[in-house]
């Protein structure tokens, strides 16, 4: 089960309010606040697609680049010992620490 959906590279969260009897969500991983809602899953999905399309169109009209959900870089905090071991493993493999981390993450996320 997933509490998210994707469209054009954007991730939309999925929540349900029993009190209001409505599904709602927002576009995740960007600092702009873009929300959407629907009374059914079909309505929520349609509202999410419309929200993304509207966001992209609004950015274009304003002459600004829309935020991308992921820029491809992030900081990771690990223990000094893990950092040392990863650097050694990368060096012994003849690659940079960045390449080692990238390959390790790619392996982890593509395994079934």
N, CA and C atoms as a LAMMPS dump frame, in Angstrom:
ITEM: TIMESTEP
0
ITEM: NUMBER OF ATOMS
336
ITEM: BOX BOUNDS ff ff ff
-5.0000000000000000e+02 5.0000000000000000e+02
-5.0000000000000000e+02 5.0000000000000000e+02
-5.0000000000000000e+02 5.0000000000000000e+02
ITEM: ATOMS id mol type element x y z
1 1 1 N 0.848 -1.185 0
2 1 2 C 0 0 0
3 1 3 C 0.892 1.245 0
4 2 1 N 0.486 2.244 -0.766
5 2 2 C 1.263 3.475 -0.854
6 2 3 C 0.375 4.668 -0.518
7 3 1 N 0.958 5.621 0.174
8 3 2 C 0.236 6.842 0.511
9 3 3 C 0.727 8.002 -0.344
10 4 1 N 1.113 7.677 -1.584
11 4 2 C 1.624 8.694 -2.488
12 4 3 C 1.304 8.311 -3.924
13 5 1 N 1.321 9.305 -4.788
14 5 2 C 1.153 9.073 -6.226
15 5 3 C 2.121 9.99 -6.96
16 6 1 N 2.42 9.658 -8.197
17 6 2 C 3.374 10.453 -8.962
18 6 3 C 2.762 10.895 -10.287
19 7 1 N 3.239 12.048 -10.749
20 7 2 C 2.808 12.605 -12.032
21 7 3 C 3.854 13.62 -12.466
22 8 1 N 4.373 13.448 -13.686
23 8 2 C 5.374 14.354 -14.256
24 8 3 C 6.57 14.577 -13.327
25 9 1 N 6.947 13.527 -12.597
26 9 2 C 8.099 13.605 -11.711
27 9 3 C 7.812 14.191 -10.343
28 10 1 N 6.569 14.576 -10.09
29 10 2 C 6.193 15.133 -8.795
30 10 3 C 5.486 14.059 -7.967
31 11 1 N 5.642 14.142 -6.652
32 11 2 C 5.023 13.199 -5.73
33 11 3 C 3.91 13.915 -4.995
34 12 1 N 2.756 13.289 -4.965
35 12 2 C 1.631 13.833 -4.219
36 12 3 C 1.303 12.929 -3.048
37 13 1 N 1.198 13.502 -1.848
38 13 2 C 0.824 12.718 -0.681
39 13 3 C -0.672 12.411 -0.744
40 14 1 N -1.074 11.359 -0.034
41 14 2 C -2.478 10.957 0
42 14 3 C -2.886 10.792 1.462
43 15 1 N -3.919 11.531 1.855
44 15 2 C -4.451 11.443 3.215
45 15 3 C -5.974 11.416 3.126
46 16 1 N -6.604 10.917 4.186
47 16 2 C -8.062 10.895 4.239
48 16 3 C -8.533 11.512 5.545
49 17 1 N -9.485 12.405 5.442
50 17 2 C -10.095 13 6.625
51 17 3 C -11.471 12.359 6.814
52 18 1 N -11.598 11.512 7.84
53 18 2 C -12.879 10.864 8.111
54 18 3 C -13.928 11.898 8.513
55 19 1 N -13.5 12.915 9.251
56 19 2 C -14.417 13.956 9.7
57 19 3 C -15.029 14.706 8.522
58 20 1 N -14.185 15.063 7.532
59 20 2 C -14.663 15.818 6.373
60 20 3 C -15.076 14.913 5.215
61 21 1 N -14.769 13.609 5.324
62 21 2 C -15.048 12.627 4.272
63 21 3 C -14.45 13.066 2.943
64 22 1 N -13.165 13.43 2.996
65 22 2 C -12.484 13.89 1.791
66 22 3 C -11.042 13.397 1.801
67 23 1 N -10.549 13.064 0.614
68 23 2 C -9.137 12.761 0.425
69 23 3 C -8.424 14.081 0.169
70 24 1 N -7.198 14.206 0.649
71 24 2 C -6.45 15.434 0.405
72 24 3 C -4.965 15.1 0.359
73 25 1 N -4.209 16.027 -0.199
74 25 2 C -2.768 15.826 -0.281
75 25 3 C -2.084 17.106 -0.705
76 26 1 N -0.764 16.996 -0.828
77 26 2 C 0.022 18.13 -1.306
78 26 3 C 1.193 17.586 -2.102
79 27 1 N 1.754 18.452 -2.926
80 27 2 C 2.945 18.069 -3.684
81 27 3 C 4.11 18.08 -2.707
82 28 1 N 4.806 16.971 -2.621
83 28 2 C 5.902 16.806 -1.675
84 28 3 C 7.249 17.167 -2.314
85 29 1 N 8.225 17.42 -1.465
86 29 2 C 9.631 17.615 -1.858
87 29 3 C 9.903 18.908 -2.617
88 30 1 N 8.98 19.872 -2.512
89 30 2 C 9.239 21.222 -3.021
90 30 3 C 8.808 22.189 -1.925
91 31 1 N 9.369 23.4 -1.916
92 31 2 C 9.012 24.34 -0.853
93 31 3 C 7.725 25.11 -1.149
94 32 1 N 7.29 25.162 -2.413
95 32 2 C 6.004 25.785 -2.728
96 32 3 C 4.887 24.906 -2.166
97 33 1 N 3.866 25.509 -1.6
98 33 2 C 2.763 24.755 -1.026
99 33 3 C 1.658 24.598 -2.066
100 34 1 N 1.517 23.397 -2.588
101 34 2 C 0.503 23.084 -3.598
102 34 3 C -0.347 21.94 -3.041
103 35 1 N -1.623 22.232 -2.764
104 35 2 C -2.515 21.235 -2.165
105 35 3 C -3.638 20.888 -3.138
106 36 1 N -4.274 19.741 -2.886
107 36 2 C -5.383 19.279 -3.73
108 36 3 C -6.278 18.368 -2.894
109 37 1 N -7.516 18.158 -3.355
110 37 2 C -8.429 17.273 -2.635
111 37 3 C -9.488 16.722 -3.564
112 38 1 N -10.161 15.667 -3.101
113 38 2 C -11.235 15.053 -3.866
114 38 3 C -12.075 14.161 -2.972
115 39 1 N -13.318 13.956 -3.356
116 39 2 C -14.237 13.12 -2.579
117 39 3 C -14.034 11.628 -2.853
118 40 1 N -13.326 11.305 -3.932
119 40 2 C -13.047 9.903 -4.267
120 40 3 C -11.596 9.801 -4.706
121 41 1 N -11.115 8.589 -4.821
122 41 2 C -9.746 8.385 -5.292
123 41 3 C -9.598 8.947 -6.699
124 42 1 N -10.595 8.714 -7.543
125 42 2 C -10.557 9.226 -8.913
126 42 3 C -10.492 10.755 -8.914
127 43 1 N -11.292 11.4 -8.075
128 43 2 C -11.275 12.87 -7.974
129 43 3 C -9.937 13.376 -7.437
130 44 1 N -9.383 12.669 -6.444
131 44 2 C -8.11 13.081 -5.868
132 44 3 C -7.003 13.006 -6.907
133 45 1 N -6.975 11.929 -7.661
134 45 2 C -5.945 11.761 -8.696
135 45 3 C -6.073 12.859 -9.752
136 46 1 N -7.293 13.141 -10.166
137 46 2 C -7.532 14.202 -11.156
138 46 3 C -7.092 15.552 -10.594
139 47 1 N -7.422 15.821 -9.331
140 47 2 C -7.046 17.098 -8.71
141 47 3 C -5.529 17.212 -8.588
142 48 1 N -4.842 16.105 -8.299
143 48 2 C -3.382 16.111 -8.224
144 48 3 C -2.787 16.46 -9.579
145 49 1 N -3.257 15.813 -10.637
146 49 2 C -2.756 16.097 -11.986
147 49 3 C -3.004 17.556 -12.349
148 50 1 N -4.189 18.047 -12.037
149 50 2 C -4.512 19.452 -12.331
150 50 3 C -3.613 20.391 -11.524
151 51 1 N -3.324 20.04 -10.281
152 51 2 C -2.47 20.885 -9.437
153 51 3 C -1.057 20.971 -10.003
154 52 1 N -0.526 19.842 -10.45
155 52 2 C 0.811 19.833 -11.051
156 52 3 C 0.814 20.664 -12.332
157 53 1 N -0.168 20.396 -13.207
158 53 2 C -0.244 21.131 -14.47
159 53 3 C -0.392 22.634 -14.224
160 54 1 N -1.235 23.012 -13.257
161 54 2 C -1.446 24.42 -12.932
162 54 3 C -0.159 25.036 -12.377
163 55 1 N 0.541 24.3 -11.53
164 55 2 C 1.81 24.784 -10.972
165 55 3 C 2.813 25.057 -12.083
166 56 1 N 2.952 24.113 -13
167 56 2 C 3.898 24.277 -14.1
168 56 3 C 3.508 25.449 -14.996
169 57 1 N 2.213 25.581 -15.27
170 57 2 C 1.718 26.677 -16.112
171 57 3 C 1.915 28.031 -15.42
172 58 1 N 1.635 28.094 -14.14
173 58 2 C 1.807 29.336 -13.378
174 58 3 C 3.271 29.763 -13.365
175 59 1 N 4.16 28.804 -13.138
176 59 2 C 5.594 29.122 -13.149
177 59 3 C 6.013 29.668 -14.508
178 60 1 N 5.506 29.048 -15.567
179 60 2 C 5.842 29.508 -16.92
180 60 3 C 5.337 30.932 -17.14
181 61 1 N 4.106 31.211 -16.72
182 61 2 C 3.538 32.553 -16.88
183 61 3 C 4.312 33.598 -16.076
184 62 1 N 4.848 33.189 -14.937
185 62 2 C 5.612 34.105 -14.081
186 62 3 C 7.072 34.212 -14.519
187 63 1 N 7.462 33.388 -15.49
188 63 2 C 8.826 33.411 -15.977
189 63 3 C 9.834 32.854 -14.989
190 64 1 N 9.391 31.918 -14.164
191 64 2 C 10.308 31.31 -13.206
192 64 3 C 10.338 29.796 -13.379
193 65 1 N 11.466 29.227 -13.048
194 65 2 C 11.632 27.777 -13.155
195 65 3 C 10.822 27.09 -12.062
196 66 1 N 10.032 26.082 -12.417
197 66 2 C 9.336 25.333 -11.365
198 66 3 C 10.363 24.553 -10.544
199 67 1 N 10.086 24.418 -9.273
200 67 2 C 10.976 23.633 -8.43
201 67 3 C 10.916 22.179 -8.854
202 68 1 N 12.041 21.538 -8.816
203 68 2 C 12.12 20.114 -9.133
204 68 3 C 12.065 19.359 -7.811
205 69 1 N 11.356 18.24 -7.786
206 69 2 C 11.251 17.497 -6.533
207 69 3 C 12.603 17.016 -6.011
208 70 1 N 13.523 16.702 -6.899
209 70 2 C 14.812 16.184 -6.471
210 70 3 C 15.891 16.757 -7.356
211 71 1 N 16.931 17.296 -6.733
212 71 2 C 18 17.896 -7.519
213 71 3 C 19.175 16.958 -7.719
214 72 1 N 19.188 15.811 -7.048
215 72 2 C 20.245 14.83 -7.255
216 72 3 C 21.398 14.934 -6.283
217 73 1 N 21.27 15.782 -5.283
218 73 2 C 22.315 15.839 -4.264
219 73 3 C 21.656 16.012 -2.895
220 74 1 N 22.302 15.44 -1.886
221 74 2 C 21.807 15.568 -0.528
222 74 3 C 22.933 15.264 0.443
223 75 1 N 22.788 15.732 1.677
224 75 2 C 23.787 15.475 2.713
225 75 3 C 23.378 14.256 3.513
226 76 1 N 24.345 13.44 3.853
227 76 2 C 24.096 12.254 4.664
228 76 3 C 25 12.324 5.888
229 77 1 N 24.42 12.13 7.055
230 77 2 C 25.21 12.124 8.286
231 77 3 C 25.403 10.678 8.728
232 78 1 N 26.66 10.273 8.829
233 78 2 C 27.003 8.926 9.264
234 78 3 C 28.11 9.022 10.304
235 79 1 N 28.36 7.927 10.964
236 79 2 C 29.418 7.941 11.981
237 79 3 C 30.777 8.085 11.302
238 80 1 N 31.744 8.634 12.006
239 80 2 C 33.094 8.745 11.445
240 80 3 C 33.666 7.378 11.021
241 81 1 N 33.361 6.347 11.783
242 81 2 C 33.87 5.01 11.445
243 81 3 C 33.263 4.497 10.138
244 82 1 N 31.966 4.697 9.958
245 82 2 C 31.327 4.287 8.699
246 82 3 C 31.886 5.102 7.542
247 83 1 N 32.121 6.38 7.765
248 83 2 C 32.705 7.257 6.744
249 83 3 C 34.09 6.737 6.344
250 84 1 N 34.89 6.389 7.338
251 84 2 C 36.241 5.865 7.084
252 84 3 C 36.171 4.555 6.287
253 85 1 N 35.294 3.642 6.708
254 85 2 C 35.194 2.343 6.021
255 85 3 C 34.698 2.507 4.583
256 86 1 N 33.73 3.408 4.376
257 86 2 C 33.206 3.634 3.025
258 86 3 C 34.279 4.244 2.132
259 87 1 N 35.042 5.185 2.674
260 87 2 C 36.126 5.808 1.907
261 87 3 C 37.18 4.775 1.53
262 88 1 N 37.512 3.897 2.479
263 88 2 C 38.49 2.837 2.197
264 88 3 C 37.969 1.887 1.119
265 89 1 N 36.706 1.472 1.238
266 89 2 C 36.109 0.552 0.26
267 89 3 C 36.1 1.197 -1.128
268 90 1 N 35.738 2.47 -1.205
269 90 2 C 35.716 3.181 -2.486
270 90 3 C 37.123 3.248 -3.066
271 91 1 N 38.067 3.616 -2.242
272 91 2 C 39.459 3.743 -2.694
273 91 3 C 39.992 2.412 -3.21
274 92 1 N 39.72 1.348 -2.486
275 92 2 C 40.178 0.019 -2.906
276 92 3 C 39.48 -0.436 -4.195
277 93 1 N 38.305 0.112 -4.453
278 93 2 C 37.563 -0.219 -5.679
279 93 3 C 37.947 0.699 -6.834
280 94 1 N 38.788 1.705 -6.555
281 94 2 C 39.242 2.623 -7.595
282 94 3 C 38.206 3.652 -8.01
283 95 1 N 37.29 3.971 -7.094
284 95 2 C 36.255 4.961 -7.401
285 95 3 C 36.21 5.996 -6.275
286 96 1 N 35.527 7.106 -6.533
287 96 2 C 35.386 8.137 -5.503
288 96 3 C 34.337 7.701 -4.475
289 97 1 N 34.366 8.356 -3.327
290 97 2 C 33.354 8.082 -2.304
291 97 3 C 31.957 8.382 -2.852
292 98 1 N 31.829 9.468 -3.611
293 98 2 C 30.536 9.817 -4.206
294 98 3 C 30.039 8.697 -5.124
295 99 1 N 30.914 8.175 -5.974
296 99 2 C 30.525 7.075 -6.865
297 99 3 C 30.14 5.836 -6.068
298 100 1 N 30.892 5.545 -5.001
299 100 2 C 30.598 4.388 -4.16
300 100 3 C 29.204 4.514 -3.536
301 101 1 N 28.91 5.686 -2.971
302 101 2 C 27.607 5.912 -2.343
303 101 3 C 26.495 5.818 -3.387
304 102 1 N 26.699 6.427 -4.552
305 102 2 C 25.694 6.376 -5.615
306 102 3 C 25.421 4.935 -6.033
307 103 1 N 26.47 4.162 -6.277
308 103 2 C 26.305 2.763 -6.697
309 103 3 C 25.613 1.929 -5.615
310 104 1 N 25.968 2.177 -4.365
311 104 2 C 25.368 1.435 -3.259
312 104 3 C 23.879 1.744 -3.135
313 105 1 N 23.522 3.009 -3.256
314 105 2 C 22.109 3.387 -3.184
315 105 3 C 21.35 2.823 -4.377
316 106 1 N 21.916 2.941 -5.579
317 106 2 C 21.25 2.396 -6.77
318 106 3 C 20.995 0.906 -6.612
319 107 1 N 21.983 0.191 -6.088
320 107 2 C 21.816 -1.244 -5.866
321 107 3 C 20.675 -1.514 -4.887
322 108 1 N 20.621 -0.747 -3.814
323 108 2 C 19.607 -0.945 -2.78
324 108 3 C 18.199 -0.646 -3.285
325 109 1 N 18.042 0.382 -4.091
326 109 2 C 16.691 0.765 -4.526
327 109 3 C 16.193 -0.022 -5.73
328 110 1 N 17.095 -0.717 -6.443
329 110 2 C 16.652 -1.484 -7.6
330 110 3 C 16.491 -2.966 -7.311
331 111 1 N 16.927 -3.405 -6.134
332 111 2 C 16.738 -4.808 -5.765
333 111 3 C 15.276 -5.063 -5.471
334 112 1 N 14.828 -6.221 -5.862
335 112 2 C 13.402 -6.561 -5.62
336 112 3 C 13.27 -7.473 -4.446
